[in-house]
């Protein structure tokens, strides 16, 4: 459909015939996100018609929601290679105009500052300390302990802007910077907290980014699992993949919306989780 045809279609939302309006809405949904700018224009044209504006807002939300599902499906189909892209797709659920390139630039800026302070012969422990210094002291990232269940903790753009996050969002940013430096750093799905592992043939240790980048050992995980009265499994010690990370971020979002009583969003995110990632 060309520009004039799309505008004509959208204008039919004002029709008095209910069947025509239902047919138009169905056709609009098949056109996907490309029609959103036309709906936004029509919303402005109906400034004195709150009922029509509400109908348009619902249509736009549905189109954006479906776009999140479609993007995640495509991301998974392509092998879940780019974790930042997966985090960006989740953030577009609430920030549909969010630019992926802006997020990439955030990572690039942190990486460059760490790179300036690094040496080729630096020990991995010392390299982690350099990242900690830039991450926590220069960029002022910190754990959001006061609002641990806030949905903003799972929206990576908000974590960049507010400099606060939950364990998994802080770990994702830290890990992306470390990997850009060539470090074998990966996520680990521990119960109740997400941490990182440095894993090479010569050396393995863990990093608790939520606790200012604290370095710890496998024995510490042993003790942690024992305190929780859980049986040891490989997943508590070994790297998880990008899909596992995105699943956990979505589960965190479900809990966040449940805690605030936003059950509509809770159900939507749960549907994304079940229909796309499970």
SEKEKE-896069 format. One record per residue: z, y, x of N, C-alpha, C in turn. Coordinates in nm, 3 decimals. Example, Ala and Ser with C-alpha at 12.3 -4.5 7.8 and 13.67 -1.06 7.14 Angstrom:
BEGIN
      nup   nnorth    neast     caup  canorth   caeast      cup   cnorth    ceast
    0.780   -0.569    1.319    0.780   -0.450    1.230    0.780   -0.330    1.320
    0.708   -0.225    1.285    0.714   -0.106    1.367    0.787    0.003    1.290
This chain:
BEGIN
      nup   nnorth    neast     caup  canorth   caeast      cup   cnorth    ceast
    0.000   -0.120    0.084    0.000    0.000    0.000    0.000    0.124    0.087
   -0.079    0.225    0.046   -0.081    0.349    0.122    0.030    0.442    0.075
    0.038    0.558    0.138    0.147    0.651    0.112    0.152    0.694   -0.034
    0.039    0.728   -0.091    0.035    0.774   -0.230    0.073    0.664   -0.327
    0.029    0.541   -0.298    0.060    0.428   -0.385    0.210    0.398   -0.385
    0.273    0.409   -0.267    0.417    0.384   -0.258    0.494    0.491   -0.335
    0.454    0.617   -0.318    0.522    0.725   -0.390    0.506    0.709   -0.542
    0.388    0.666   -0.585    0.365    0.645   -0.728    0.453    0.532   -0.780
    0.466    0.426   -0.699    0.551    0.314   -0.738    0.695    0.358   -0.753
    0.747    0.431   -0.656    0.886    0.477   -0.660    0.911    0.568   -0.780
    0.812    0.651   -0.813    0.828    0.744   -0.926    0.846    0.670   -1.058
    0.798    0.545   -1.065    0.811    0.467   -1.187    0.954    0.421   -1.213
    1.044    0.442   -1.117    1.185    0.412   -1.142    1.241    0.499   -1.254
    1.173    0.612   -1.282    1.216    0.703   -1.388    1.165    0.662   -1.525
    1.084    0.558   -1.532    1.021    0.520   -1.659    1.126    0.480   -1.763
    1.095    0.509   -1.888    1.187    0.476   -1.998    1.181    0.329   -2.037
    1.075    0.260   -1.996    1.058    0.119   -2.031    1.136    0.032   -1.931
    1.236   -0.037   -1.983    1.324   -0.119   -1.897    1.247   -0.227   -1.824
    1.152   -0.290   -1.890    1.074   -0.396   -1.827    0.992   -0.343   -1.710
    0.936   -0.223   -1.727    0.859   -0.162   -1.618    0.950   -0.134   -1.500
    1.067   -0.079   -1.526    1.161   -0.046   -1.419    1.203   -0.173   -1.344
    1.231   -0.280   -1.418    1.269   -0.406   -1.353    1.157   -0.460   -1.266
    1.034   -0.449   -1.314    0.918   -0.494   -1.235    0.903   -0.409   -1.110
    0.923   -0.278   -1.123    0.912   -0.187   -1.009    1.018   -0.219   -0.905
    1.142   -0.239   -0.950    1.250   -0.271   -0.856    1.220   -0.400   -0.781
    1.167   -0.500   -0.851    1.132   -0.627   -0.787    1.024   -0.606   -0.681
    0.925   -0.523   -0.713    0.818   -0.498   -0.617    0.869   -0.418   -0.497
    0.959   -0.324   -0.522    1.017   -0.244   -0.414    1.091   -0.334   -0.316
    1.165   -0.431   -0.368    1.241   -0.521   -0.281    1.149   -0.604   -0.192
    1.030   -0.636   -0.243    0.937   -0.715   -0.161    0.878   -0.633   -0.047
    0.881   -0.501   -0.059    0.823   -0.416    0.045    0.918   -0.398    0.165
    1.046   -0.425    0.144    1.141   -0.422    0.255    1.176   -0.281    0.300
    1.225   -0.271    0.425    1.280   -0.147    0.477    1.181   -0.033    0.487
    1.052   -0.061    0.491    0.952    0.045    0.507    0.954    0.145    0.392
    1.005    0.102    0.276    1.003    0.190    0.159    1.127    0.279    0.150
    1.225    0.258    0.236    1.351    0.334    0.229    1.329    0.485    0.238
    1.246    0.537    0.333    1.225    0.683    0.337    1.173    0.740    0.205
    1.089    0.666    0.133    1.037    0.713    0.005    1.147    0.715   -0.101
    1.235    0.614   -0.095    1.349    0.613   -0.187    1.444    0.728   -0.158
    1.463    0.759   -0.032    1.550    0.871    0.004    1.493    1.003   -0.046
    1.361    1.018   -0.036    1.298    1.139   -0.090    1.317    1.148   -0.241
    1.302    1.035   -0.308    1.318    1.034   -0.454    1.463    1.061   -0.492
    1.557    1.017   -0.408    1.699    1.045   -0.433    1.722    1.196   -0.431
    1.662    1.266   -0.334    1.678    1.411   -0.325    1.615    1.482   -0.444
    1.505    1.427   -0.492    1.436    1.488   -0.606    1.516    1.473   -0.735
    1.611    1.380   -0.736    1.692    1.354   -0.855    1.835    1.404   -0.838
    1.850    1.520   -0.776    1.984    1.573   -0.747    2.065    1.601   -0.874
    1.996    1.620   -0.987    2.066    1.646   -1.113    2.076    1.523   -1.201
    2.045    1.408   -1.143    2.049    1.282   -1.219    2.133    1.180   -1.142
    2.265    1.186   -1.156    2.353    1.097   -1.079    2.330    0.949   -1.106
    2.289    0.914   -1.228    2.265    0.773   -1.259    2.145    0.720   -1.181
    2.038    0.802   -1.174    1.921    0.762   -1.096    1.955    0.757   -0.947
    2.033    0.852   -0.900    2.073    0.851   -0.759    2.152    0.725   -0.724
    2.240    0.685   -0.815    2.319    0.564   -0.792    2.229    0.441   -0.788
    2.130    0.434   -0.876    2.036    0.322   -0.876    1.959    0.316   -0.744
    1.917    0.433   -0.697    1.843    0.438   -0.570    1.932    0.398   -0.454
    2.056    0.444   -0.455    2.151    0.409   -0.349    2.171    0.257   -0.344
    2.181    0.193   -0.459    2.198    0.048   -0.463    2.074   -0.023   -0.409
    1.958    0.028   -0.443    1.834   -0.031   -0.391    1.827   -0.019   -0.240
    1.860    0.098   -0.189    1.857    0.121   -0.044    1.955    0.028    0.026
    2.076    0.016   -0.030    2.175   -0.072    0.031    2.126   -0.216    0.035
    2.067   -0.262   -0.075    2.018   -0.400   -0.081    1.908   -0.422    0.024
    1.819   -0.325    0.039    1.710   -0.337    0.136    1.765   -0.340    0.278
    1.864   -0.254    0.306    1.924   -0.251    0.440    2.002   -0.379    0.468
    2.071   -0.428    0.367    2.148   -0.553    0.380    2.055   -0.670    0.410
    1.945   -0.679    0.336    1.849   -0.785    0.360    1.784   -0.772    0.497
    1.769   -0.649    0.543    1.712   -0.626    0.675    1.803   -0.681    0.784
    1.934   -0.668    0.766    2.030   -0.724    0.862    2.013   -0.876    0.870
    2.003   -0.940    0.755    1.987   -1.085    0.750    1.856   -1.126    0.819
    1.748   -1.055    0.788    1.618   -1.089    0.846    1.618   -1.070    0.998
    1.681   -0.964    1.045    1.686   -0.939    1.190    1.768   -1.047    1.261
    1.881   -1.085    1.200    1.963   -1.189    1.261    1.891   -1.324    1.262
    1.818   -1.351    1.156    1.739   -1.474    1.153    1.636   -1.476    1.265
    1.570   -1.363    1.284    1.469   -1.353    1.390    1.534   -1.361    1.527
    1.652   -1.298    1.541    1.725   -1.302    1.668    1.761   -1.444    1.705
    1.809   -1.519    1.606    1.846   -1.658    1.632    1.721   -1.742    1.662
    1.615   -1.718    1.586    1.490   -1.792    1.607    1.438   -1.773    1.749
    1.461   -1.654    1.804    1.413   -1.622    1.939    1.509   -1.664    2.050
    1.614   -1.739    2.012    1.701   -1.797    2.113    1.829   -1.722    2.142
    1.859   -1.618    2.064    1.986   -1.543    2.082    2.000   -1.490    2.226
    1.890   -1.451    2.285    1.890   -1.416    2.427    1.966   -1.287    2.456
    1.942   -1.185    2.376    1.997   -1.052    2.402    2.122   -1.031    2.316
    2.239   -1.042    2.377    2.364   -1.026    2.304    2.379   -0.885    2.249
    2.339   -0.785    2.327    2.350   -0.647    2.280    2.268   -0.627    2.154
    2.151   -0.689    2.147    2.069   -0.679    2.027    2.141   -0.740    1.907
    2.207   -0.855    1.928    2.283   -0.915    1.820    2.395   -0.825    1.771
    2.465   -0.761    1.864    2.572   -0.669    1.827    2.516   -0.547    1.755
    2.400   -0.502    1.798    2.334   -0.388    1.733    2.297   -0.422    1.589
    2.244   -0.542    1.567    2.206   -0.581    1.431    2.327   -0.580    1.339
    2.440   -0.632    1.387    2.562   -0.630    1.306    2.603   -0.487    1.274
    2.595   -0.398    1.372    2.634   -0.258    1.351    2.544   -0.188    1.251
    2.416   -0.231    1.242    2.326   -0.166    1.147    2.363   -0.199    1.002
    2.453   -0.293    0.982    2.502   -0.320    0.846    2.568   -0.194    0.788
    2.643   -0.122    0.874    2.707    0.002    0.830    2.638    0.127    0.883
    2.560    0.112    0.990    2.491    0.226    1.050    2.343    0.191    1.064
    2.270    0.193    0.951    2.131    0.144    0.952    2.036    0.222    1.041
    2.071    0.346    1.075    1.983    0.427    1.159    2.019    0.417    1.308
    2.111    0.330    1.342    2.156    0.318    1.481    2.041    0.276    1.573
    2.032    0.344    1.686    1.925    0.320    1.783    1.971    0.223    1.891
    1.898    0.113    1.907    1.932    0.013    2.008    1.922    0.071    2.149
    1.825    0.157    2.172    1.808    0.216    2.305    1.929    0.299    2.346
    1.992    0.361    2.249    2.113    0.440    2.279    2.224    0.349    2.331
    2.238    0.230    2.271    2.338    0.134    2.316    2.306    0.084    2.456
    2.179    0.058    2.483    2.137    0.013    2.615    2.170    0.118    2.721
    2.156    0.245    2.684    2.187    0.352    2.778    2.335    0.358    2.810
    2.420    0.332    2.710    2.564    0.326    2.734    2.596    0.220    2.841
    2.539    0.102    2.825    2.562   -0.006    2.922    2.509    0.035    3.059
    2.392    0.095    3.061    2.331    0.137    3.188    2.419    0.239    3.259
    2.477    0.332    3.187    2.562    0.436    3.247    2.686    0.374    3.312
    2.751    0.281    3.241    2.870    0.216    3.297    2.832    0.133    3.418
    2.725    0.056    3.405    2.676   -0.026    3.516    2.651    0.059    3.640
    2.585    0.171    3.624    2.549    0.255    3.738    2.675    0.307    3.809
    2.775    0.347    3.732    2.900    0.396    3.792    2.972    0.286    3.868
    2.970    0.163    3.813    3.032    0.051    3.883    2.952    0.018    4.009
    2.822    0.018    3.999    2.734   -0.013    4.113    2.759    0.081    4.229
    2.784    0.209    4.200    2.809    0.308    4.305    2.937    0.277    4.383
    3.032    0.212    4.318    3.160    0.181    4.381    3.166    0.042    4.440
    3.057   -0.034    4.429    3.058   -0.174    4.471    2.994   -0.193    4.609
    3.025   -0.310    4.669    2.964   -0.349    4.796    2.907   -0.490    4.781
    2.808   -0.523    4.862    2.745   -0.654    4.853    2.841   -0.767    4.889
    2.933   -0.742    4.982    3.021   -0.848    5.031    3.156   -0.851    4.959
    3.167   -0.781    4.848    3.295   -0.769    4.780    3.334   -0.902    4.714
    3.462   -0.936    4.720    3.513   -1.058    4.657    3.509   -1.040    4.505
    3.482   -1.146    4.429    3.477   -1.134    4.282    3.601   -1.072    4.220
    3.720   -1.103    4.273    3.842   -1.042    4.220    3.838   -0.890    4.237
    3.792   -0.847    4.354    3.783   -0.704    4.380    3.674   -0.639    4.297
    3.566   -0.713    4.273    3.459   -0.659    4.188    3.510   -0.636    4.046
    3.592   -0.729    3.996    3.652   -0.712    3.864    3.741   -0.588    3.863
    3.814   -0.567    3.971    3.902   -0.449    3.978    3.821   -0.320    3.978
    3.704   -0.322    4.040    3.617   -0.204    4.038    3.569   -0.177    3.895
    3.527   -0.283    3.826    3.485   -0.266    3.687    3.602   -0.214    3.603
    3.720   -0.270    3.625    3.839   -0.224    3.552    3.863   -0.075    3.572
    3.849   -0.030    3.696    3.873    0.111    3.726    3.776    0.200    3.649
    3.647    0.165    3.651    3.547    0.246    3.581    3.566    0.234    3.430
    3.588    0.113    3.384    3.595    0.083    3.241    3.715    0.148    3.176
    3.833    0.133    3.238    3.956    0.179    3.175    3.998    0.319    3.219
    3.969    0.356    3.343    4.015    0.486    3.393    3.909    0.595    3.374
    3.785    0.566    3.409    3.682    0.670    3.394    3.635    0.682    3.251
    3.603    0.567    3.186    3.550    0.572    3.050    3.659    0.564    2.943
    3.781    0.535    2.984    3.898    0.540    2.894    3.893    0.438    2.780
    3.828    0.323    2.803    3.834    0.217    2.701    3.977    0.164    2.693
    4.017    0.126    2.572    4.153    0.074    2.554    4.156   -0.019    2.433
    4.254   -0.109    2.428    4.268   -0.198    2.311    4.316   -0.120    2.190
    4.256   -0.146    2.075    4.297   -0.079    1.952    4.408   -0.161    1.886
    4.527   -0.147    1.940    4.640   -0.224    1.889    4.696   -0.166    1.759
    4.679   -0.036    1.737    4.732    0.026    1.615    4.650   -0.011    1.492
    4.520   -0.022    1.509    4.431   -0.058    1.398    4.349   -0.180    1.436
    4.420   -0.289    1.464    4.356   -0.408    1.519    4.249   -0.464    1.426
    4.271   -0.454    1.295    4.179   -0.514    1.199    4.076   -0.415    1.143
    4.066   -0.299    1.204    3.966   -0.202    1.160    3.825   -0.257    1.181
    3.738   -0.235    1.082    3.599   -0.279    1.093    3.528   -0.211    1.210
    3.574   -0.091    1.247    3.512   -0.017    1.358    3.522   -0.094    1.489
    3.623   -0.180    1.501    3.640   -0.259    1.624    3.526   -0.357    1.645
    3.455   -0.391    1.538    3.345   -0.486    1.547    3.208   -0.419    1.550
    3.207   -0.286    1.535    3.082   -0.210    1.540    3.068   -0.150    1.679
    2.976   -0.204    1.758    2.974   -0.169    1.899    2.948   -0.021    1.923
    2.875    0.045    1.836    2.854    0.189    1.851    2.985    0.265    1.834
    3.069    0.218    1.742    3.199    0.282    1.722    3.291    0.257    1.841
    3.281    0.140    1.900    3.362    0.110    2.019    3.322    0.202    2.134
    3.193    0.223    2.151    3.146    0.317    2.253    3.194    0.459    2.224
    3.187    0.501    2.099    3.222    0.639    2.064    3.373    0.664    2.068
    3.451    0.569    2.014    3.595    0.587    2.004    3.670    0.537    2.127
    3.602    0.456    2.210    3.661    0.397    2.331    3.778    0.304    2.299
    3.773    0.245    2.182    3.874    0.148    2.140    3.806    0.031    2.073
    3.864   -0.088    2.094    3.803   -0.205    2.033    3.899   -0.322    2.028
    3.852   -0.432    1.971    3.931   -0.554    1.969    3.893   -0.640    2.091
    3.956   -0.755    2.110    3.927   -0.834    2.231    3.780   -0.866    2.251
    3.711   -0.906    2.144    3.574   -0.952    2.162    3.477   -0.837    2.187
    3.496   -0.723    2.123    3.404   -0.611    2.145    3.421   -0.553    2.285
    3.545   -0.541    2.333    3.568   -0.494    2.469    3.512   -0.593    2.571
    3.529   -0.723    2.542    3.477   -0.826    2.632    3.324   -0.821    2.640
    3.260   -0.798    2.527    3.113   -0.793    2.524    3.062   -0.683    2.616
    3.119   -0.564    2.606    3.074   -0.453    2.689    3.102   -0.482    2.836
    3.222   -0.529    2.866    3.260   -0.564    3.003    3.165   -0.670    3.058
    3.138   -0.772    2.979    3.052   -0.884    3.022    2.909   -0.838    3.047
    2.855   -0.754    2.959    2.719   -0.706    2.977    2.704   -0.626    3.106
    2.806   -0.548    3.138    2.804   -0.472    3.264    2.812   -0.568    3.382
    2.904   -0.665    3.375    2.922   -0.761    3.484    2.794   -0.842    3.507
    2.732   -0.887    3.400    2.609   -0.965    3.414    2.496   -0.882    3.471
    2.492   -0.755    3.437    2.390   -0.665    3.493    2.409   -0.648    3.643
    2.533   -0.667    3.689    2.564   -0.663    3.832    2.534   -0.797    3.900
    2.494   -0.897    3.821    2.464   -1.029    3.875    2.583   -1.122    3.881
    2.692   -1.087    3.814    2.812   -1.170    3.816    2.804   -1.279    3.709
    2.846   -1.402    3.741    2.845   -1.511    3.643    2.966   -1.504    3.551
    2.965   -1.406    3.463    3.077   -1.380    3.372    3.032   -1.408    3.229
    3.115   -1.486    3.156    3.077   -1.530    3.022    3.198   -1.524    2.929
    3.171   -1.532    2.799    3.278   -1.530    2.701    3.343   -1.666    2.683
    3.471   -1.663    2.645    3.546   -1.787    2.617    3.618   -1.771    2.484
    3.596   -1.866    2.394    3.652   -1.863    2.259    3.792   -1.922    2.255
    3.890   -1.846    2.298    4.029   -1.890    2.285    4.080   -1.860    2.144
    4.174   -1.939    2.093    4.231   -1.909    1.962    4.305   -1.775    1.964
    4.279   -1.693    1.864    4.348   -1.565    1.843    4.311   -1.455    1.942
    4.241   -1.490    2.049    4.199   -1.388    2.144    4.072   -1.434    2.213
    3.990   -1.338    2.250    3.865   -1.367    2.320    3.879   -1.316    2.462
    3.841   -1.398    2.560    3.854   -1.361    2.701    3.723   -1.391    2.772
    3.719   -1.361    2.901    3.602   -1.388    2.983    3.635   -1.487    3.094
    3.533   -1.556    3.141    3.549   -1.645    3.257    3.446   -1.607    3.363
    3.493   -1.600    3.488    3.403   -1.592    3.602    3.384   -1.736    3.649
    3.261   -1.785    3.642    3.238   -1.927    3.669    3.121   -1.943    3.766
    3.153   -1.982    3.888    3.052   -2.016    3.988    3.090   -2.150    4.050
    3.001   -2.213    4.127    3.037   -2.340    4.191    3.156   -2.329    4.285
    3.180   -2.210    4.340    3.287   -2.192    4.437    3.418   -2.142    4.376
    3.408   -2.077    4.259    3.527   -2.007    4.209    3.522   -1.997    4.056
    3.640   -2.015    3.995    3.652   -1.995    3.850    3.786   -1.930    3.819
    3.780   -1.821    3.745    3.902   -1.755    3.698    3.869   -1.681    3.569
    3.973   -1.629    3.505    3.957   -1.571    3.373    3.999   -1.424    3.373
    3.946   -1.350    3.273    3.971   -1.206    3.264    4.011   -1.171    3.121
    4.126   -1.109    3.104    4.172   -1.065    2.973    4.142   -0.915    2.961
    4.026   -0.882    2.906    3.985   -0.742    2.897    4.077   -0.665    2.802
    4.129   -0.730    2.701    4.219   -0.664    2.606    4.351   -0.625    2.671
    4.380   -0.686    2.786    4.500   -0.652    2.863    4.460   -0.587    2.996
    4.374   -0.482    2.985    4.334   -0.401    3.100    4.264   -0.480    3.210
    4.194   -0.587    3.172    4.117   -0.663    3.270    4.202   -0.753    3.358
    4.314   -0.798    3.306    4.404   -0.885    3.381    4.333   -1.015    3.422
    4.345   -1.052    3.550    4.290   -1.177    3.601    4.395   -1.287    3.586
    4.354   -1.403    3.533    4.448   -1.513    3.519    4.378   -1.647    3.544
    4.452   -1.756    3.534    4.401   -1.887    3.577    4.398   -1.987    3.462
    4.342   -2.103    3.492    4.338   -2.213    3.396    4.479   -2.255    3.355
    4.573   -2.251    3.447    4.712   -2.289    3.415    4.770   -2.196    3.308
    4.730   -2.070    3.312    4.777   -1.976    3.209    4.722   -2.015    3.071
    4.598   -2.061    3.068    4.542   -2.107    2.941    4.615   -2.233    2.894
    4.646   -2.323    2.989    4.723   -2.444    2.955    4.853   -2.407    2.885
    4.923   -2.310    2.942    5.051   -2.268    2.885    5.033   -2.202    2.748
    4.927   -2.124    2.736    4.898   -2.056    2.610    4.870   -2.157    2.499
    4.788   -2.256    2.529    4.754   -2.360    2.431    4.879   -2.440    2.394
    4.964   -2.465    2.493    5.088   -2.539    2.468    5.179   -2.462    2.374
    5.188   -2.331    2.394    5.272   -2.248    2.307    5.224   -2.248    2.163
    5.092   -2.261    2.146    5.035   -2.263    2.012    5.036   -2.403    1.949
    5.085   -2.501    2.025    5.091   -2.640    1.979    4.953   -2.694    1.940
    4.854   -2.660    2.022    4.718   -2.705    1.998    4.676   -2.806    2.104
    4.583   -2.891    2.067    4.528   -2.984    2.165    4.422   -2.914    2.249
    4.414   -2.951    2.374    4.315   -2.891    2.464    4.175   -2.936    2.424
    4.083   -2.841    2.424    3.942   -2.873    2.405    3.862   -2.794    2.508
    3.743   -2.841    2.535    3.658   -2.777    2.637    3.629   -2.632    2.601
    3.618   -2.603    2.472    3.583   -2.468    2.427    3.687   -2.365    2.468
    3.812   -2.407    2.495    3.917   -2.314    2.535    3.906   -2.274    2.683
    3.819   -2.339    2.758    3.810   -2.316    2.903    3.669   -2.279    2.951
    3.568   -2.321    2.875    3.431   -2.307    2.922    3.355   -2.197    2.847
    3.247   -2.147    2.906    3.170   -2.039    2.842    3.115   -2.078    2.706
    3.115   -1.982    2.614    3.049   -2.001    2.486    2.914   -1.928    2.491
    2.829   -1.953    2.393    2.699   -1.889    2.394    2.698   -1.763    2.307
    2.586   -1.692    2.309    2.575   -1.566    2.236    2.589   -1.584    2.086
    2.540   -1.696    2.034    2.552   -1.722    1.891    2.699   -1.739    1.851
    2.776   -1.807    1.937    2.920   -1.822    1.911    2.988   -1.685    1.903
    2.947   -1.596    1.992    3.007   -1.462    1.995    2.975   -1.386    1.867
    2.849   -1.390    1.825    2.810   -1.319    1.703    2.881   -1.378    1.581
    2.896   -1.510    1.579    2.971   -1.573    1.469    3.113   -1.518    1.463
    3.176   -1.509    1.579    3.316   -1.465    1.580    3.327   -1.317    1.539
    3.231   -1.235    1.582    3.231   -1.095    1.541    3.220   -1.084    1.389
    3.132   -1.164    1.329    3.116   -1.161    1.184    3.243   -1.210    1.114
    3.307   -1.312    1.169    3.433   -1.360    1.108    3.540   -1.251    1.115
    3.544   -1.178    1.227    3.638   -1.067    1.239    3.611   -0.960    1.133
    3.482   -0.934    1.107    3.446   -0.835    1.005    3.489   -0.879    0.866
    3.472   -1.007    0.837    3.517   -1.059    0.707    3.666   -1.033    0.689
    3.745   -1.060    0.793    3.890   -1.038    0.787    3.920   -0.889    0.773
    3.846   -0.804    0.846    3.867   -0.659    0.840    3.851   -0.606    0.698
    3.742   -0.644    0.632    3.718   -0.596    0.496    3.816   -0.657    0.396
    3.859   -0.779    0.422    3.961   -0.840    0.336    4.093   -0.764    0.347
    4.130   -0.726    0.469    4.257   -0.656    0.491    4.259   -0.521    0.420
    4.143   -0.455    0.411    4.138   -0.324    0.347    4.105   -0.333    0.198
    4.088   -0.454    0.147    4.060   -0.471    0.005    3.917   -0.440   -0.033
    3.827   -0.431    0.065    3.686   -0.405    0.037    3.615   -0.540    0.018
    3.635   -0.598   -0.100    3.590   -0.735   -0.122    3.438   -0.746   -0.135
    3.373   -0.639   -0.178    3.227   -0.643   -0.186    3.166   -0.660   -0.047
    3.213   -0.578    0.046    3.162   -0.590    0.184    3.207   -0.722    0.247
    3.327   -0.764    0.216    3.376   -0.892    0.268    3.282   -1.006    0.227
    3.243   -1.006    0.101    3.155   -1.111    0.051    3.015   -1.101    0.111
    2.968   -0.978    0.131    2.836   -0.960    0.190    2.832   -1.012    0.333
    2.933   -0.977    0.412    2.936   -1.023    0.550    2.955   -1.174    0.556
    3.036   -1.227    0.466    3.055   -1.372    0.460    2.922   -1.442    0.428
    2.843   -1.380    0.340    2.712   -1.437    0.307    2.620   -1.434    0.429
    2.624   -1.325    0.505    2.546   -1.317    0.629    2.586   -1.431    0.722
    2.715   -1.450    0.737    2.768   -1.554    0.825    2.723   -1.692    0.780
    2.738   -1.720    0.653    2.707   -1.855    0.603    2.557   -1.882    0.596
    2.481   -1.784    0.553    2.339   -1.807    0.529    2.254   -1.795    0.655
    2.306   -1.725    0.753    2.225   -1.700    0.873    2.274   -1.778    0.995
    2.405   -1.791    1.007    2.457   -1.840    1.135    2.526   -1.975    1.130
    2.562   -2.022    1.014    2.635   -2.149    1.009    2.538   -2.267    1.008
